[in-house]
Amino acid sequence: MAAWVLDEQRVWITPRTTAFKVVCEACAEQGVPFPSVEGSLAIDAVRGTVECPRGHRLRVERDGR
């Protein structure tokens, strides 16, 4: 039987943020120096995705509270 593992990083940004720079936790765990990733999300978007330079996917969520 196949097993599926969903390994996802999630980044929360404030309601008015459009550009951000965060640490890629997967790269940090692998010992990559300066494991940061930059991204942006349109002001009217609620969620999106960005990939680090090494291909790890980060989900971006806008905090609507």
Order of alpha helices (4+ residues) and beta strands (2+ residues): beta-beta-alpha-beta-beta-beta
